């Protein structure tokens, strides 16, 4: 089963993506000019796990 992107949840009834406001902050970090490695490091420092429960890497951010 594919998971929706971090920051989104799947609305199974309508088969659409809904923004998860709490997790969507990752996009604010990107829009503020931070690179993928800095975003991954910040999420790890905050103990935020990926949807699969892993730590963040540059490739996952």
PyMOL CGO cylinders between C-alpha atoms (Angstrom):
from pymol import cmd
from pymol.cgo import CYLINDER

trace = [
    CYLINDER, 0.00, 0.00, 0.00, 1.35, 3.41, -0.94, 0.3, 1, 1, 1, 1, 1, 1,
    CYLINDER, 1.35, 3.41, -0.94, 1.40, 6.03, 1.75, 0.3, 1, 1, 1, 1, 1, 1,
    CYLINDER, 1.40, 6.03, 1.75, 0.45, 9.64, 0.96, 0.3, 1, 1, 1, 1, 1, 1,
    CYLINDER, 0.45, 9.64, 0.96, 3.29, 12.17, 1.07, 0.3, 1, 1, 1, 1, 1, 1,
    CYLINDER, 3.29, 12.17, 1.07, 4.33, 13.51, 4.47, 0.3, 1, 1, 1, 1, 1, 1,
    CYLINDER, 4.33, 13.51, 4.47, 2.05, 16.42, 5.32, 0.3, 1, 1, 1, 1, 1, 1,
    CYLINDER, 2.05, 16.42, 5.32, -0.97, 14.80, 3.72, 0.3, 1, 1, 1, 1, 1, 1,
    CYLINDER, -0.97, 14.80, 3.72, -3.59, 12.22, 4.65, 0.3, 1, 1, 1, 1, 1, 1,
    CYLINDER, -3.59, 12.22, 4.65, -5.71, 10.15, 2.29, 0.3, 1, 1, 1, 1, 1, 1,
    CYLINDER, -5.71, 10.15, 2.29, -9.45, 10.82, 2.28, 0.3, 1, 1, 1, 1, 1, 1,
    CYLINDER, -9.45, 10.82, 2.28, -10.55, 7.31, 1.42, 0.3, 1, 1, 1, 1, 1, 1,
    CYLINDER, -10.55, 7.31, 1.42, -14.16, 8.35, 0.85, 0.3, 1, 1, 1, 1, 1, 1,
    CYLINDER, -14.16, 8.35, 0.85, -13.28, 10.81, -1.92, 0.3, 1, 1, 1, 1, 1, 1,
    CYLINDER, -13.28, 10.81, -1.92, -9.91, 9.27, -2.89, 0.3, 1, 1, 1, 1, 1, 1,
    CYLINDER, -9.91, 9.27, -2.89, -8.18, 12.65, -2.48, 0.3, 1, 1, 1, 1, 1, 1,
    CYLINDER, -8.18, 12.65, -2.48, -5.33, 14.03, -0.42, 0.3, 1, 1, 1, 1, 1, 1,
    CYLINDER, -5.33, 14.03, -0.42, -6.05, 16.26, 2.56, 0.3, 1, 1, 1, 1, 1, 1,
    CYLINDER, -6.05, 16.26, 2.56, -3.47, 18.57, 4.10, 0.3, 1, 1, 1, 1, 1, 1,
    CYLINDER, -3.47, 18.57, 4.10, -2.37, 17.56, 7.60, 0.3, 1, 1, 1, 1, 1, 1,
    CYLINDER, -2.37, 17.56, 7.60, -1.62, 21.02, 8.99, 0.3, 1, 1, 1, 1, 1, 1,
    CYLINDER, -1.62, 21.02, 8.99, 0.72, 19.79, 11.73, 0.3, 1, 1, 1, 1, 1, 1,
    CYLINDER, 0.72, 19.79, 11.73, 2.91, 17.72, 9.44, 0.3, 1, 1, 1, 1, 1, 1,
    CYLINDER, 2.91, 17.72, 9.44, 2.70, 20.14, 6.51, 0.3, 1, 1, 1, 1, 1, 1,
    CYLINDER, 2.70, 20.14, 6.51, 5.17, 22.41, 8.33, 0.3, 1, 1, 1, 1, 1, 1,
    CYLINDER, 5.17, 22.41, 8.33, 7.87, 20.55, 6.40, 0.3, 1, 1, 1, 1, 1, 1,
    CYLINDER, 7.87, 20.55, 6.40, 6.85, 22.55, 3.34, 0.3, 1, 1, 1, 1, 1, 1,
    CYLINDER, 6.85, 22.55, 3.34, 7.24, 25.83, 5.24, 0.3, 1, 1, 1, 1, 1, 1,
    CYLINDER, 7.24, 25.83, 5.24, 10.82, 24.83, 6.03, 0.3, 1, 1, 1, 1, 1, 1,
    CYLINDER, 10.82, 24.83, 6.03, 11.50, 24.24, 2.35, 0.3, 1, 1, 1, 1, 1, 1,
    CYLINDER, 11.50, 24.24, 2.35, 9.82, 27.47, 1.27, 0.3, 1, 1, 1, 1, 1, 1,
    CYLINDER, 9.82, 27.47, 1.27, 11.90, 29.38, 3.83, 0.3, 1, 1, 1, 1, 1, 1,
    CYLINDER, 11.90, 29.38, 3.83, 14.99, 28.37, 1.86, 0.3, 1, 1, 1, 1, 1, 1,
    CYLINDER, 14.99, 28.37, 1.86, 16.28, 25.45, 3.91, 0.3, 1, 1, 1, 1, 1, 1,
    CYLINDER, 16.28, 25.45, 3.91, 17.85, 22.62, 1.98, 0.3, 1, 1, 1, 1, 1, 1,
    CYLINDER, 17.85, 22.62, 1.98, 16.87, 18.97, 2.25, 0.3, 1, 1, 1, 1, 1, 1,
    CYLINDER, 16.87, 18.97, 2.25, 19.72, 18.06, 4.61, 0.3, 1, 1, 1, 1, 1, 1,
    CYLINDER, 19.72, 18.06, 4.61, 18.88, 20.91, 7.00, 0.3, 1, 1, 1, 1, 1, 1,
    CYLINDER, 18.88, 20.91, 7.00, 15.20, 19.96, 6.94, 0.3, 1, 1, 1, 1, 1, 1,
    CYLINDER, 15.20, 19.96, 6.94, 16.06, 16.30, 7.64, 0.3, 1, 1, 1, 1, 1, 1,
    CYLINDER, 16.06, 16.30, 7.64, 18.35, 17.28, 10.52, 0.3, 1, 1, 1, 1, 1, 1,
    CYLINDER, 18.35, 17.28, 10.52, 15.73, 19.60, 12.04, 0.3, 1, 1, 1, 1, 1, 1,
    CYLINDER, 15.73, 19.60, 12.04, 13.00, 16.94, 11.84, 0.3, 1, 1, 1, 1, 1, 1,
    CYLINDER, 13.00, 16.94, 11.84, 15.32, 14.40, 13.46, 0.3, 1, 1, 1, 1, 1, 1,
    CYLINDER, 15.32, 14.40, 13.46, 16.19, 16.83, 16.26, 0.3, 1, 1, 1, 1, 1, 1,
    CYLINDER, 16.19, 16.83, 16.26, 12.46, 17.28, 16.87, 0.3, 1, 1, 1, 1, 1, 1,
    CYLINDER, 12.46, 17.28, 16.87, 12.08, 13.47, 16.89, 0.3, 1, 1, 1, 1, 1, 1,
    CYLINDER, 12.08, 13.47, 16.89, 9.64, 13.59, 13.97, 0.3, 1, 1, 1, 1, 1, 1,
    CYLINDER, 9.64, 13.59, 13.97, 9.60, 10.25, 12.17, 0.3, 1, 1, 1, 1, 1, 1,
    CYLINDER, 9.60, 10.25, 12.17, 8.70, 9.54, 8.56, 0.3, 1, 1, 1, 1, 1, 1,
    CYLINDER, 8.70, 9.54, 8.56, 5.35, 7.92, 7.84, 0.3, 1, 1, 1, 1, 1, 1,
    CYLINDER, 5.35, 7.92, 7.84, 7.13, 4.55, 7.95, 0.3, 1, 1, 1, 1, 1, 1,
    CYLINDER, 7.13, 4.55, 7.95, 8.62, 5.35, 11.36, 0.3, 1, 1, 1, 1, 1, 1,
    CYLINDER, 8.62, 5.35, 11.36, 12.17, 5.98, 10.17, 0.3, 1, 1, 1, 1, 1, 1,
    CYLINDER, 12.17, 5.98, 10.17, 14.57, 8.85, 10.71, 0.3, 1, 1, 1, 1, 1, 1,
    CYLINDER, 14.57, 8.85, 10.71, 14.81, 11.50, 8.01, 0.3, 1, 1, 1, 1, 1, 1,
    CYLINDER, 14.81, 11.50, 8.01, 17.55, 11.62, 5.40, 0.3, 1, 1, 1, 1, 1, 1,
    CYLINDER, 17.55, 11.62, 5.40, 18.20, 14.15, 2.67, 0.3, 1, 1, 1, 1, 1, 1,
    CYLINDER, 18.20, 14.15, 2.67, 16.54, 11.78, 0.19, 0.3, 1, 1, 1, 1, 1, 1,
    CYLINDER, 16.54, 11.78, 0.19, 13.39, 11.40, 2.31, 0.3, 1, 1, 1, 1, 1, 1,
    CYLINDER, 13.39, 11.40, 2.31, 12.89, 15.11, 3.03, 0.3, 1, 1, 1, 1, 1, 1,
]
cmd.load_cgo(trace, "trace")
